[in-house]
């Protein structure tokens, strides 16, 4: 979506229009800097927790199963790996979704 500042005014040259568009884009980016920094930190935390929680739940369930049904297999190791894989898929989902949103926002800014 184009802002009012992105539209050329009557009597402006091409160069002054480009300068105006770039200045408006820079001001918009400056307004969103703190939001971007905090959302980036929040995304790192989300990715970390989305990997750690399923891995720890898998390990806990595996320890319970190993204590309850002892045998030749290590349920702890198997479910830890399964939880880790599930967590990595979950993190990949969140990161790819965030990437799509950033790409869409940049495409809107460039129009």
Backbone bond lengths (Angstrom), bond angles and torsions (degrees), N, CA, C in turn:
res aa  C-N    CA-C-N  psi(-1)  N-CA   C-N-CA  omega(-1)  CA-C   N-CA-C  phi
1 X - - - 1.424 - - 1.512 108.83 -
2 X 1.299 118.24 137.54 1.453 121.71 -178.55 1.514 109.59 -94.52
3 X 1.318 115.71 138.81 1.458 121.56 175.19 1.518 109.28 -80.95
4 X 1.330 116.54 169.31 1.456 121.09 176.73 1.519 110.56 -63.53
5 X 1.336 117.54 -31.25 1.456 121.36 179.75 1.523 111.55 -70.52
6 X 1.326 117.82 -20.75 1.456 121.69 -179.24 1.525 112.32 -80.10
7 X 1.317 118.10 -16.99 1.456 121.81 -177.22 1.523 109.39 -85.45
8 X 1.331 117.16 135.14 1.461 119.72 -179.22 1.520 111.19 -70.27
9 X 1.311 115.77 138.62 1.459 121.24 176.33 1.523 108.61 -91.11
10 X 1.314 115.82 156.82 1.454 120.79 -179.03 1.525 109.67 -64.93
11 X 1.332 117.36 135.85 1.455 121.95 176.29 1.519 114.57 87.40
12 X 1.313 120.40 0.64 1.465 122.35 179.23 1.521 109.65 -90.60
13 X 1.319 115.17 146.02 1.457 119.84 177.05 1.522 109.50 -81.75
14 X 1.319 115.63 168.38 1.461 120.26 179.74 1.511 111.98 -62.11
15 X 1.346 117.27 -39.94 1.456 120.97 -179.92 1.523 111.50 -65.06
16 X 1.322 116.77 -43.99 1.472 118.77 -179.30 1.527 111.05 -67.90
17 X 1.311 116.86 -30.00 1.458 119.55 175.28 1.520 110.64 -66.47
18 X 1.325 116.84 -43.10 1.464 120.92 178.90 1.525 111.00 -63.12
19 X 1.326 116.10 -41.94 1.462 120.07 178.73 1.516 110.05 -63.27
20 X 1.313 117.06 -42.59 1.465 121.24 179.41 1.519 112.34 -63.38
21 X 1.309 116.44 -41.87 1.467 120.89 179.26 1.523 110.15 -65.02
22 X 1.341 116.88 -44.98 1.466 120.33 179.99 1.522 111.71 -65.62
23 X 1.340 116.97 -38.10 1.466 120.16 178.36 1.529 110.34 -65.51
24 X 1.319 116.93 -41.85 1.470 120.15 178.94 1.521 110.40 -64.38
25 X 1.329 117.62 -40.12 1.464 121.72 178.61 1.533 110.58 -64.76
26 X 1.330 116.27 -40.05 1.469 120.23 179.59 1.526 110.65 -66.21
27 X 1.326 117.70 -42.44 1.467 120.54 177.91 1.526 111.31 -63.31
28 X 1.326 116.33 -39.86 1.459 120.06 178.46 1.525 110.56 -64.76
29 X 1.340 117.00 -41.00 1.467 120.82 178.63 1.522 111.27 -65.41
30 X 1.315 117.87 -37.71 1.459 121.03 178.87 1.524 111.14 -65.61
31 X 1.305 117.47 -34.53 1.471 120.67 178.42 1.518 111.33 -68.65
32 X 1.339 117.69 -28.36 1.460 121.53 -175.70 1.523 113.69 -99.68
33 X 1.331 118.55 7.56 1.462 120.95 -177.09 1.520 111.35 -63.96
34 X 1.327 117.81 -49.49 1.462 119.38 -177.56 1.521 110.74 -65.54
35 X 1.317 116.84 -37.04 1.460 119.64 177.86 1.529 109.78 -63.86
36 X 1.311 117.25 -40.14 1.455 120.94 -179.08 1.523 111.32 -67.24
37 X 1.331 117.11 -42.49 1.457 120.43 -179.61 1.523 110.15 -63.35
38 X 1.314 116.81 -48.51 1.465 119.70 -178.54 1.522 111.61 -67.85
39 X 1.315 117.63 -37.20 1.465 118.47 178.47 1.525 110.54 -68.89
40 X 1.334 117.38 -32.86 1.459 120.40 176.22 1.520 111.94 -66.02
41 X 1.335 116.65 -42.54 1.466 120.33 177.06 1.526 110.66 -65.67
42 X 1.310 115.75 -39.69 1.462 119.70 177.77 1.514 111.88 -64.28
43 X 1.333 116.46 -37.36 1.464 120.40 178.74 1.525 110.55 -66.59
44 X 1.339 117.00 -39.17 1.470 119.32 177.62 1.526 109.93 -62.35
45 X 1.321 117.23 -41.81 1.462 120.24 178.10 1.512 111.97 -65.10
46 X 1.324 115.92 -40.83 1.463 120.35 179.12 1.521 111.13 -63.25
47 X 1.323 116.38 -42.84 1.466 120.34 179.59 1.528 110.00 -64.32
48 X 1.329 117.04 -43.63 1.465 120.55 179.40 1.511 112.50 -61.30
49 X 1.312 116.29 -47.56 1.468 119.81 -179.49 1.515 111.80 -69.03
50 X 1.338 117.44 -33.95 1.463 119.17 -178.83 1.523 111.76 -69.68
51 X 1.333 118.12 -19.34 1.459 121.26 174.59 1.526 110.52 -91.85
52 X 1.328 116.38 -43.29 1.467 120.84 -173.83 1.528 112.97 -68.54
53 X 1.325 117.51 -43.17 1.473 120.19 -174.68 1.536 112.06 -63.23
54 X 1.341 119.76 -50.98 1.474 117.58 178.61 1.535 113.05 -63.01
55 X 1.333 117.14 -34.76 1.465 119.58 178.97 1.533 110.22 -64.91
56 X 1.309 117.17 -44.76 1.469 120.47 -179.53 1.532 111.50 -69.06
57 X 1.328 116.98 -37.75 1.473 119.41 176.36 1.528 110.71 -64.42
58 X 1.330 116.71 -40.42 1.462 120.07 177.18 1.518 111.59 -63.38
59 X 1.336 116.63 -41.98 1.470 120.38 179.10 1.529 110.46 -65.71
60 X 1.325 117.01 -41.37 1.466 120.00 -179.88 1.531 110.96 -64.91
61 X 1.324 116.27 -43.96 1.466 119.73 177.99 1.522 110.20 -64.18
62 X 1.333 117.05 -39.81 1.461 120.84 178.46 1.522 112.08 -64.15
63 X 1.325 117.87 -40.37 1.473 120.88 177.50 1.522 110.21 -63.92
64 X 1.323 116.57 -40.04 1.465 120.27 178.83 1.529 109.91 -64.41
65 X 1.348 116.13 -44.31 1.465 119.82 179.50 1.522 111.36 -65.58
66 X 1.339 118.13 -38.87 1.462 121.13 177.90 1.526 111.14 -64.15
67 X 1.322 116.81 -37.39 1.464 119.79 178.15 1.516 112.49 -72.71
68 X 1.306 116.03 -34.89 1.465 121.96 -176.54 1.527 111.78 -80.75
69 X 1.341 115.92 -42.22 1.470 121.66 -176.77 1.534 109.60 -127.61
70 X 1.319 117.28 77.51 1.471 118.75 -179.33 1.530 110.23 -66.49
71 X 1.310 114.22 145.82 1.465 118.61 -179.24 1.513 109.67 -169.74
72 X 1.301 115.29 -162.94 1.445 121.19 -177.48 1.518 113.63 -80.02
73 X 1.330 116.87 -15.04 1.464 120.86 -177.48 1.521 110.53 -98.94
74 X 1.301 114.99 153.01 1.453 120.43 173.75 1.527 108.55 -102.48
75 X 1.326 115.19 99.81 1.455 119.87 176.74 1.523 110.98 -64.44
76 X 1.324 116.13 -31.69 1.466 119.87 -179.43 1.520 110.58 -60.55
77 X 1.320 116.09 -49.56 1.462 120.09 -178.85 1.529 111.22 -65.73
78 X 1.312 116.91 -43.69 1.465 120.69 -178.24 1.532 111.53 -63.38
79 X 1.327 116.03 -45.27 1.458 118.37 -178.08 1.530 112.28 -76.85
80 X 1.328 117.53 -25.74 1.462 120.13 172.88 1.524 109.82 -64.22
81 X 1.323 117.15 -45.69 1.468 121.33 178.41 1.530 110.54 -64.76
82 X 1.330 116.88 -41.95 1.468 120.06 178.37 1.531 110.73 -63.00
83 X 1.332 117.01 -43.07 1.468 120.53 177.83 1.509 112.05 -64.41
84 X 1.320 116.38 -38.57 1.457 120.86 177.97 1.530 110.41 -64.97
85 X 1.311 117.21 -43.10 1.465 120.62 178.13 1.521 110.79 -63.70
86 X 1.330 117.01 -43.32 1.457 120.85 178.34 1.531 110.52 -63.31
87 X 1.322 116.76 -41.71 1.457 120.88 178.19 1.519 112.45 -63.91
88 X 1.325 116.92 -40.15 1.465 119.96 178.14 1.530 111.34 -65.61
89 X 1.313 116.96 -39.68 1.477 119.70 175.76 1.520 111.03 -63.83
90 X 1.318 116.08 -40.30 1.457 120.87 178.09 1.535 110.69 -63.63
91 X 1.325 117.37 -44.74 1.459 121.45 178.49 1.521 110.79 -63.69
92 X 1.324 117.00 -41.35 1.457 120.56 177.69 1.526 110.60 -60.10
93 X 1.330 116.49 -40.13 1.462 121.07 178.06 1.521 110.82 -59.93
94 X 1.339 117.38 -48.40 1.467 121.17 -178.44 1.517 111.40 -64.04
95 X 1.324 117.52 -43.59 1.463 120.98 -178.30 1.521 110.97 -66.71
96 X 1.313 117.93 -41.74 1.461 120.03 179.70 1.526 111.06 -67.67
97 X 1.312 117.51 -36.39 1.467 120.42 176.45 1.526 111.12 -64.82
98 X 1.314 116.80 -42.17 1.466 120.89 177.53 1.523 110.56 -64.83
99 X 1.331 117.05 -38.80 1.456 120.89 178.41 1.523 111.16 -63.42
100 X 1.331 116.94 -41.59 1.469 120.31 177.45 1.516 110.98 -62.86
101 X 1.340 117.55 -40.14 1.463 120.19 179.46 1.518 111.43 -66.39
102 X 1.331 117.39 -40.36 1.467 120.87 178.51 1.518 110.12 -65.88
103 X 1.324 117.40 -42.36 1.470 120.83 179.00 1.515 111.21 -63.35
104 X 1.318 117.18 -40.68 1.463 120.53 178.67 1.527 110.58 -65.73
105 X 1.323 117.18 -39.80 1.464 120.56 179.58 1.535 110.43 -66.93
106 X 1.337 117.68 -40.16 1.455 120.60 177.71 1.523 110.50 -65.84
107 X 1.324 117.15 -37.61 1.469 119.78 178.23 1.514 110.40 -65.21
108 X 1.348 116.83 -38.47 1.453 120.02 177.16 1.526 111.58 -66.33
109 X 1.338 116.33 -37.64 1.467 120.50 179.94 1.521 111.54 -68.51
110 X 1.326 116.98 -31.77 1.465 120.19 -177.87 1.517 112.66 -79.78
111 X 1.297 118.02 -15.58 1.469 119.86 -179.75 1.493 111.87 -81.44
